[in-house]
Amino acid sequence: MIQILVRFNWTWIALIGSDNSYGIQGMQSLSQQASLHNLCIAYQAVIPVVTDKTKQYMQDMVKNIIKSKVNTIVVFANKRRVTGFFPFVVDQNVTGKVWIGTEDWSVESTVSSIPGISMIGTVLGVAVKYAEFNGFEDFERLSVPGLKDIGLNSPFNLSVPCLQNTDLYEIAIKGFSLTQYDIVSSLNVYKAVYTVAHALHNILHCDSGLCQKYKVQPWEVFHQLKRVQFSIRNTSFYFDENGDPPTGYDIVTWIWTDGQWSLKVVGSYSPGLTDLQLDASQIQWTGQVSPVTKVPESLCSPECPYGHRKLMTGQHKCCFDCMACPAATFLNKSGYTSCQACAKDYWSEAVSETCKKRAELYLSWGTPLTTALLIYLGVTLFLTLGTALIFLFNLSTPVVKSAGGKTCLLMLASLTVASCSTLCHFSRPSRIGCLLKQPLFIISFTVCLACVTVRSFQVVCIFKWSSKLPRFYETWARKRGPEMFILIMTVVEVFISLLRMLLDPPFPSQDYDFYHDSIILECSKTLSLGAFAELIFVCVMSLICFCLSYMGKDLPANYNEAKCITFSLMIYMISWITFFTAYCISRGSFAMALNVGAILFSVLGILGGYFLPKVYIILIKPQMNTTAHFQNCIQMYTMSKQ
């Protein structure tokens, strides 16, 4: 019976039984098994003998079944109690239910003959498996007609020697005939008599043909019954460890055809098998109005949708509300009452039953974005190295000398290092990469800015301060002032970077909070105080460089770098403002790509603003790259000042 309930997912049931040991013990056993199989008994009651005093109780019992809103009722009772109970069910117009009965009444024609019982719903019964009882049907066929004659022609006399067919007499005079399950019941009586006989035989030690005569205790009989084993008509009979005979059961259903009742076997159960064999398509489901093809439901609460947990609303575990599992949690199928948090490296959307692996965001090799950045880096390095070669081969020309001479090669070398520092941004962050990537760029770019500042300062000194401070520039040049300034600025920046690495070192970190479905693999301290100190120093250098360049805005065209340097510094500022703005809004691969882009764009800004005009003159306008041209420009500037 429990397996039938489990098979059809009938978890919300009513359980009623007869008020005798058969019904009460059966109800107790079913209650225990129901709890083990997560079935809930909404209503439970016993069926008494129908009397004037119990009629109201029976009516209330049916009302309580209706009130409990169950669609499946298990009736563990004998046929006498059921025969008195079902008329009350019919009177209150209970329809569309599923009734599961025991072998004592589910195959009994006296129950199916109750007026109106065909409307109560679907009846499924558990009956002892049919077995051939050779000779008994012939005995019944020959005995019943003779008993009918006795019943019609003369009153029944107990002195008539018919001790073994007294029941047949009662059946005969009522005009009934035995069904196949009546024959099975008779066989069970036959087996029961033999079982007790074998038990007594063993107790009385009758093996020698003589039995010991002494008083037999009931417990002795019970003990021997468990050990009985014999054969009837070549069929072995015994009890297993649970006290059940190995006969098995048929699952039967009531079939109504034009008002005629019949039984149909739709399944079976054998003790040796763990699963119930059942063909649900053979069952004639009866709804409240007409036959239906869908299996009726008997649930307190419908199953929760995907990704919803159960919130218990009463004492029964079958009654619950459904609540959606929030994001970053999942419904563990081993515990439907709680949503469990996903592991740190996993994520989930709302109403999920599984967690997904978080994507790791970093500039991995082989992606289109990384490929584009590497091409960008390659172009930048090509332009930088190409410019360095042009300046190296034209080192003695006026254009290169006016731009700074050998200092230009130092600037281009620093720009090359700054460009190569972007390689630390690719692949998974490492300890070494995190320590080097920002200092490499900051220090190398500081060297470049220091060189531009020195060059601007020298030009201003020569053209504007030489007459006012004649000894200053001589001392500056004689004491190797340009080299010392570049060295000091570089050392200061190196000191700031080392101090940052010692006191506030960056390290590979994972950001789990910015995106719910991804892990950002990055270097920590990107926006730390130490990082800002490095950038502020570079910004101060840029501001000094810009001021000196602006002071020389009215110098000869060959020495006027104000516009070019302003353009370069503007590109530098725009690049980093764009990066920090994007970093605050978006993180991951996109922000890392912007960081690489900002570095390369800053390098290209210096190349385009400072070096490109010189390269243009060297390659396209060689007539302007002469000493005479530069002297002419200086003379014109001097005359204009006079």
C-alpha positions in Angstrom: 0.0 0.0 0.0 2.8 2.4 0.8 4.5 1.7 -2.5 1.2 2.5 -4.3 1.1 5.9 -2.5 4.8 6.5 -3.3 4.4 5.5 -6.9 1.7 8.0 -7.6 3.1 10.7 -5.3 0.0 10.7 -3.1 1.6 12.3 0.0 -1.5 13.8 1.6 -3.8 11.0 2.7 -6.5 10.0 5.1 -6.2 6.7 7.0 -9.2 4.9 8.4 -9.5 1.4 9.7 -11.9 -1.0 11.5 -12.1 -0.9 15.3 -10.6 -4.3 15.8 -7.1 -5.7 15.9 -7.0 -6.2 12.1 -7.7 -2.5 11.5 -5.8 -0.9 14.4 -2.6 -2.9 13.9 -2.7 -2.2 10.2 -3.2 1.5 10.8 -0.2 1.5 13.2 2.0 -0.2 10.7 0.9 2.1 7.9 1.5 5.2 10.0 5.1 4.1 10.8 5.8 3.4 7.2 4.2 6.6 6.0 6.5 8.6 8.1 9.6 6.8 6.7 8.4 7.5 3.1 7.6 11.2 3.7 3.9 10.7 3.5 1.5 12.8 5.7 -1.7 11.5 7.3 -4.1 14.5 7.3 -6.9 12.6 9.1 -7.0 9.3 10.9 -10.0 7.5 12.4 -11.5 4.1 13.1 -14.8 2.7 11.8 -17.1 1.4 14.5 -20.0 -0.9 14.2 -23.0 1.0 12.7 -25.6 1.6 15.4 -28.0 4.5 16.1 -25.3 5.9 18.5 -22.5 5.8 15.9 -24.3 7.2 12.9 -23.5 10.8 13.8 -19.8 9.7 14.3 -19.8 8.1 10.9 -21.2 11.2 9.3 -18.6 13.4 11.0 -15.9 11.1 9.9 -16.9 11.6 6.2 -17.1 15.3 6.8 -13.6 15.4 8.2 -12.3 13.5 5.2 -13.9 16.1 3.0 -12.6 19.0 5.2 -9.0 17.6 5.1 -8.9 18.1 1.3 -7.3 14.7 0.7 -7.9 12.9 -2.5 -6.6 9.5 -1.4 -8.0 7.5 1.5 -6.5 4.3 2.7 -9.1 2.0 4.3 -7.6 -0.8 6.4 -10.7 -2.5 7.5 -12.7 -5.7 7.1 -15.6 -6.0 4.8 -18.2 -5.8 7.6 -17.0 -2.4 8.8 -16.6 -1.1 5.2 -20.1 -2.3 4.3 -21.4 0.0 7.0 -19.1 2.9 6.2 -19.5 3.4 2.5 -23.2 4.2 2.6 -22.4 7.3 4.5 -19.8 8.2 1.9 -22.4 7.8 -0.9 -25.0 9.8 1.1 -22.7 12.8 1.4 -21.9 12.7 -2.3 -18.2 12.2 -2.0 -16.8 11.7 -5.5 -13.6 11.7 -7.4 -11.5 10.2 -4.6 -9.0 7.3 -4.7 -9.7 4.6 -2.2 -7.0 2.0 -1.4 -8.3 -1.1 0.2 -7.1 -4.3 1.8 -7.7 -7.8 0.6 -10.6 -8.3 2.9 -12.9 -5.8 1.2 -11.4 -4.6 -2.1 -12.3 -7.9 -3.8 -15.6 -8.4 -2.1 -18.7 -8.3 -4.2 -20.9 -7.4 -1.2 -19.0 -4.1 -0.9 -19.2 -3.3 -4.6 -23.0 -4.0 -4.5 -23.6 -1.0 -2.2 -26.0 1.3 -4.1 -24.2 4.3 -5.6 -20.7 3.1 -4.7 -19.6 3.4 -8.3 -19.6 7.2 -7.9 -17.1 7.4 -5.0 -14.1 7.4 -7.3 -11.3 5.0 -8.1 -10.8 1.9 -6.0 -7.4 0.2 -5.8 -7.0 -3.0 -3.8 -4.3 -5.2 -2.5 -5.3 -8.9 -2.8 -3.4 -12.1 -2.1 -2.0 -13.3 -5.4 -4.3 -15.7 -7.1 -3.2 -19.4 -7.0 -4.7 -22.5 -8.5 -6.6 -24.6 -6.0 -7.1 -27.8 -8.0 -10.3 -29.6 -7.2 -11.9 -27.0 -5.1 -13.9 -25.4 -7.9 -15.2 -28.8 -8.9 -16.1 -29.5 -5.3 -18.0 -26.2 -5.1 -19.7 -26.8 -8.4 -21.0 -30.2 -7.4 -21.8 -29.2 -3.8 -23.7 -26.0 -4.2 -26.7 -27.3 -6.3 -27.3 -30.0 -3.9 -27.3 -27.6 -1.0 -29.7 -25.4 -2.8 -32.1 -28.3 -3.0 -31.7 -28.9 0.7 -32.4 -25.3 1.4 -35.5 -25.2 -0.8 -37.1 -28.5 0.2 -36.5 -28.7 3.9 -35.2 -26.5 6.7 -31.6 -26.7 7.5 -30.9 -29.2 10.2 -27.7 -29.0 12.1 -27.7 -32.7 12.5 -27.1 -33.1 8.7 -23.5 -34.3 8.4 -22.1 -31.4 6.4 -19.5 -30.0 8.8 -16.9 -29.0 6.1 -19.3 -27.3 3.7 -21.5 -25.4 6.1 -20.4 -22.1 4.6 -21.1 -23.4 1.1 -24.6 -24.0 2.3 -25.1 -20.4 3.3 -23.6 -19.3 0.0 -25.9 -21.6 -1.9 -29.1 -20.6 -0.4 -28.3 -16.9 -1.1 -27.7 -17.7 -4.8 -24.0 -16.6 -4.8 -21.1 -18.3 -6.6 -17.4 -18.2 -5.7 -15.1 -15.7 -7.4 -11.4 -16.5 -8.0 -10.5 -14.4 -4.9 -13.1 -16.3 -2.8 -11.2 -19.4 -3.9 -7.9 -17.8 -2.8 -9.4 -17.0 0.6 -10.5 -20.6 0.9 -7.0 -21.7 0.0 -5.7 -19.4 2.7 -8.0 -21.1 5.3 -6.8 -24.4 4.0 -3.2 -23.3 4.5 -3.9 -21.9 7.9 -5.3 -25.1 9.2 -2.3 -27.0 7.9 0.1 -24.4 9.4 -1.4 -24.8 12.9 -1.5 -28.6 12.4 2.2 -28.6 11.6 3.0 -26.3 14.5 1.1 -28.6 16.9 2.8 -31.6 15.3 6.2 -30.2 16.1 5.3 -29.2 19.6 3.8 -32.6 20.5 6.7 -34.4 18.9 4.4 -36.6 16.8 7.2 -37.8 14.4 7.1 -41.3 15.8 3.4 -41.7 15.1 2.5 -41.1 18.7 2.1 -37.6 20.2 2.9 -36.6 23.7 -0.2 -35.6 25.6 0.3 -32.4 27.6 -1.1 -28.9 27.7 0.1 -26.6 24.9 0.7 -22.9 25.6 -0.2 -20.3 23.0 3.3 -18.8 22.9 4.6 -22.3 22.0 2.3 -22.4 19.0 3.3 -18.9 18.0 7.0 -19.8 18.2 6.5 -22.9 16.1 4.4 -21.1 13.5 7.4 -19.0 12.5 9.4 -22.2 11.9 6.8 -24.1 9.9 7.7 -25.2 6.4 5.7 -27.6 4.3 4.4 -28.2 0.8 0.8 -28.1 -0.5 0.2 -29.4 -4.0 3.9 -29.1 -4.9 4.1 -25.5 -3.6 6.4 -24.7 -0.7 4.9 -22.7 2.2 6.8 -20.9 5.0 7.1 -17.5 6.7 10.0 -15.0 6.2 11.8 -13.0 8.9 8.9 -10.5 8.8 6.3 -13.2 9.3 5.0 -12.9 5.7 4.3 -15.9 3.5 6.1 -15.8 0.1 2.9 -15.6 -1.9 2.9 -12.0 -3.1 0.0 -9.7 -3.9 -2.1 -8.6 -6.8 -2.9 -4.9 -7.3 -6.5 -4.8 -8.5 -8.8 -2.0 -9.5 -12.6 -1.8 -9.8 -13.9 -1.6 -13.4 -17.4 -0.4 -14.0 -18.9 -1.3 -17.4 -22.6 -0.3 -17.9 -23.1 -0.5 -14.2 -21.5 -3.9 -13.9 -18.7 -4.4 -11.5 -15.6 -6.4 -12.2 -12.0 -6.7 -11.0 -8.9 -6.1 -13.1 -5.3 -7.0 -12.1 -3.1 -3.9 -12.9 0.0 -4.9 -11.0 1.7 -7.2 -8.5 4.1 -7.3 -5.7 6.4 -10.2 -4.8 8.4 -10.3 -1.5 11.6 -11.0 -3.4 11.3 -7.7 -5.4 11.8 -4.3 -4.0 9.7 -2.4 -6.5 6.0 -2.6 -7.2 5.1 -3.8 -10.7 2.2 -1.6 -11.8 0.6 -0.6 -15.2 -1.1 2.7 -14.4 -2.6 2.9 -17.9 -4.9 0.0 -17.1 -6.5 1.9 -14.2 -9.9 3.5 -14.8 -9.5 6.8 -13.1 -12.8 8.2 -12.0 -13.1 12.0 -11.6 -15.8 14.1 -9.9 -17.8 14.3 -13.1 -16.6 11.7 -15.5 -13.7 9.3 -16.1 -10.3 11.0 -16.5 -7.0 9.9 -18.0 -4.8 12.0 -15.7 -3.7 10.5 -12.4 -5.4 12.3 -9.6 -3.3 14.3 -7.2 -3.4 14.2 -3.4 -1.0 16.9 -2.1 -1.2 19.3 0.7 1.0 21.7 -1.3 2.1 21.3 -4.9 5.8 20.8 -5.5 7.8 24.0 -5.5 9.0 25.4 -8.8 12.6 25.1 -9.9 14.9 26.8 -7.5 12.4 27.4 -4.7 12.8 26.2 -1.2 10.1 24.8 1.1 8.9 27.0 4.0 7.0 24.8 6.4 3.6 26.2 7.4 2.3 23.7 9.9 3.0 20.5 11.7 2.9 18.4 8.5 6.0 18.4 6.3 3.8 18.0 3.3 2.4 21.5 3.8 4.6 24.4 2.9 5.0 27.6 1.0 7.6 28.2 -1.7 10.2 30.8 -1.5 12.7 31.6 -4.3 16.3 31.1 -3.6 18.2 34.4 -4.0 21.2 34.9 -6.2 24.5 33.4 -5.0 22.5 30.5 -3.4 21.2 27.2 -4.7 18.6 24.6 -3.7 20.3 21.5 -2.5 18.2 18.5 -3.5 19.2 16.7 -0.3 17.5 19.5 1.7 14.6 21.3 0.1 13.9 23.5 3.1 17.0 25.7 2.8 18.9 27.6 0.1 22.6 27.0 0.5 25.2 29.6 -0.4 27.5 28.9 -3.4 31.1 28.3 -2.8 33.3 31.4 -3.1 34.5 30.4 -6.6 30.9 29.8 -7.8 27.9 31.9 -8.5 24.2 31.4 -9.3 21.3 33.4 -10.5 18.1 33.6 -8.4 15.9 30.4 -8.3 18.8 28.1 -9.1 19.5 24.5 -8.1 23.1 24.5 -9.1 26.1 26.9 -8.9 28.2 27.7 -11.9 32.0 28.2 -11.9 32.9 31.9 -11.9 34.7 33.2 -14.9 38.2 34.5 -14.2 38.8 38.0 -15.6 42.4 38.9 -16.7 44.3 39.5 -19.9 44.9 36.0 -21.0 47.0 35.1 -23.9 45.3 34.3 -27.2 42.1 36.3 -26.8 41.2 38.9 -29.5 41.6 41.7 -27.0 45.1 40.6 -26.0 46.1 40.1 -29.6 44.9 43.7 -30.4 46.9 45.1 -27.5 50.0 43.2 -28.5 49.7 44.6 -32.0 49.3 48.0 -30.5 52.5 47.4 -28.4 54.4 46.1 -31.4 53.5 49.3 -33.4 54.5 51.5 -30.5 57.9 49.7 -30.1 58.5 49.9 -33.8 57.9 53.6 -33.9 60.0 54.2 -30.8 62.9 52.1 -32.0 62.6 53.5 -35.5 62.8 57.0 -34.1 65.8 56.0 -32.0 67.6 54.8 -35.1 66.8 57.9 -37.1 68.2 60.1 -34.2 71.2 57.8 -33.7 72.2 58.2 -37.4 71.6 61.9 -37.3 73.0 62.6 -33.9 75.3 65.4 -35.2 72.6 67.3 -37.1 71.2 70.6 -35.7 67.7 69.2 -35.3 68.8 66.4 -33.0 71.2 68.7 -31.1 68.4 71.2 -30.5 66.1 68.5 -29.3 68.6 67.4 -26.7 71.2 65.3 -28.5 72.2 62.2 -26.7 69.5 63.0 -24.1 66.9 62.1 -26.8 68.3 58.6 -27.0 67.8 58.3 -23.2 64.3 59.5 -23.6 63.6 57.0 -26.3 65.1 54.2 -24.2 62.9 55.1 -21.3 59.8 55.1 -23.6 60.8 51.7 -24.8 61.0 50.4 -21.2 57.6 52.1 -20.4 56.1 50.3 -23.4 57.6 46.9 -22.4 56.2 47.4 -18.9 52.8 46.6 -20.3 53.8 42.9 -20.7 53.4 42.7 -16.9 49.7 43.2 -17.4 49.2 40.1 -19.4 48.5 36.5 -18.1 47.5 35.7 -14.5 48.9 38.2 -12.0 52.1 37.1 -10.3 54.0 38.4 -7.4 56.9 39.7 -9.5 54.6 41.1 -12.1 52.6 43.0 -9.5 55.8 44.5 -8.0 57.3 45.6 -11.3 54.5 46.7 -13.6 53.7 50.1 -12.2 57.3 51.1 -11.0 58.7 50.2 -14.4 56.3 52.6 -16.2 56.5 55.4 -13.5 60.3 55.4 -13.3 60.9 55.2 -17.0 58.3 57.9 -17.7 59.9 60.1 -15.0 63.2 59.8 -16.8 61.6 60.9 -20.0 59.8 63.9 -18.4 63.0 64.8 -16.6 64.8 64.9 -20.0 62.1 67.1 -21.5 62.2 69.4 -18.5 66.0 69.7 -18.7 65.8 70.5 -22.4 63.1 73.2 -21.8 65.1 74.7 -18.9 68.2 74.9 -21.0 66.5 76.7 -23.9 64.9 79.2 -21.6 68.2 79.8 -19.8 70.0 80.4 -23.1 67.5 82.7 -24.6 66.0 84.5 -21.6 68.2 84.2 -18.5 71.7 84.2 -20.0 72.0 88.0 -19.8 70.4 88.2 -16.3 72.1 85.2 -14.8 75.2 84.6 -16.9 77.1 82.7 -14.3 74.2 80.4 -13.5 74.0 78.7 -16.8 77.8 78.3 -17.0 77.8 76.7 -13.6 74.8 74.5 -14.6 76.6 73.3 -17.7 80.0 73.0 -16.1 78.8 71.0 -13.1 76.8 68.6 -15.3 73.5 70.1 -14.1 71.3 68.3 -16.7 72.6 64.9 -15.8 72.4 65.6 -12.1 68.8 66.8 -12.4 67.7 63.7 -14.4 69.5 61.5 -11.9 68.0 63.2 -8.8 64.4 63.1 -10.2 64.9 59.4 -11.1 66.3 58.6 -7.7 63.4 60.3 -6.0 60.9 58.3 -8.0 62.8 55.1 -7.4 62.8 55.9 -3.7 59.0 56.4 -3.7 58.5 53.2 -5.6 60.8 51.2 -3.3 59.1 52.7 -0.2 55.7 51.7 -1.6 56.9 48.1 -2.4 58.2 47.8 1.2 55.4 49.4 3.1 52.4 48.7 0.9 53.5 46.0 -1.6 51.0 45.0 -4.3 50.2 41.3 -4.6 48.0 39.0 -6.7 44.4 39.3 -5.4 41.0 38.1 -6.3 38.0 40.5 -6.3 34.8 38.5 -5.7 32.5 41.5 -5.1 32.6 43.7 -8.1 30.9 41.1 -10.4 28.6 38.4 -9.1 29.5 35.9 -11.8 33.2 36.6 -12.2 36.4 36.8 -10.3 38.7 39.7 -11.1 42.4 38.6 -11.0 44.4 41.7 -10.5 47.1 43.2 -8.4 46.1 44.8 -5.2 46.7 48.4 -4.2 45.9 49.7 -7.6 44.4 52.8 -6.1 46.5 52.8 -2.9 48.2 55.8 -1.3 51.6 54.6 -2.5 50.4 54.3 -6.0 48.9 57.9 -5.9 52.2 59.2 -4.5 54.0 57.8 -7.5 51.5 59.3 -9.9 51.5 62.7 -8.1 55.2 63.0 -8.5 54.9 62.3 -12.2 52.1 64.9 -12.4 54.3 67.5 -10.6 57.1 66.7 -13.1 54.7 67.2 -16.0 53.5 70.5 -14.6 57.1 71.8 -14.2 57.9 70.6 -17.7 54.8 72.4 -19.1 55.6 75.6 -17.3 59.1 75.7 -18.6 57.9 74.9 -22.1 55.2 77.7 -21.9 57.9 80.2 -20.9 59.6 79.5 -24.2 56.6 80.0 -26.4 58.1 83.1 -28.0 61.5 81.5 -28.8 62.6 80.7 -32.3 60.5 78.1 -34.1 63.3 75.5 -34.0 63.5 75.9 -30.2 59.8 76.5 -29.4 58.5 73.2 -28.0 55.5 74.7 -26.0 52.8 73.4 -28.4 54.4 70.0 -28.9 55.0 69.4 -25.2 51.6 70.7 -24.3 50.1 68.3 -26.8 52.1 65.4 -25.4 51.2 66.2 -21.8 47.5 66.7 -22.7 47.5 63.2 -24.2 49.2 61.8 -21.1 46.6 63.4 -18.8 43.6 62.4 -20.9 44.8 58.8 -21.0 45.1 58.4 -17.3 41.9 60.3 -16.5 40.1 58.0 -18.8 41.7 54.9 -17.2 40.9 55.9 -13.6 37.3 56.8 -14.6 36.8 53.5 -16.3 38.5 51.6 -13.5 35.9 53.0 -11.0 33.0 52.0 -13.3 34.1 48.8 -14.8 36.7 46.2 -13.8 38.3 43.1 -15.2 39.7 42.6 -18.7 38.3 45.9 -20.0 39.9 48.0 -17.3 43.2 46.1 -17.6 43.1 46.7 -21.4 42.5 50.5 -20.7 45.6 50.5 -18.4 47.7 49.0 -21.1 46.2 51.4 -23.6 46.9 54.4 -21.3 50.5 53.5 -21.0 51.0 53.1 -24.8 49.0 56.2 -25.6 51.2 58.2 -23.2 54.3 56.9 -25.0 52.8 57.7 -28.4 51.9 61.2 -27.1 55.5 61.9 -26.4 56.6 60.4 -29.7 54.0 62.3 -31.7 54.3 65.6 -29.8 58.0 65.8 -29.3 59.8 63.5 -31.7 57.6 63.4 -34.8 58.2 67.0 -35.8 62.0 66.4 -35.7 61.6 63.2 -37.7 59.6 65.1 -40.2 62.3 67.7 -40.7 65.1 65.0 -40.8 63.3 62.9 -43.4 61.0 65.3 -45.3 62.6 68.8 -44.9 66.4 68.2 -44.8 67.0 71.8 -45.9 65.8 72.9 -42.5 68.2 70.6 -40.8 71.3 72.8 -41.4 73.4 75.0 -39.3 72.7 78.0 -41.6 69.0 77.6 -41.2 69.2 77.5 -37.4 71.6 80.5 -37.3 69.2 82.4 -39.5 66.3 81.6 -37.2 68.3 82.8 -34.2 69.3 86.1 -36.0 65.7 86.8 -36.9 64.6 86.1 -33.3 67.4 88.5 -32.0 66.4 91.2 -34.5 62.7 90.9 -33.5 63.6 91.4 -29.8 65.6 94.6 -30.7 
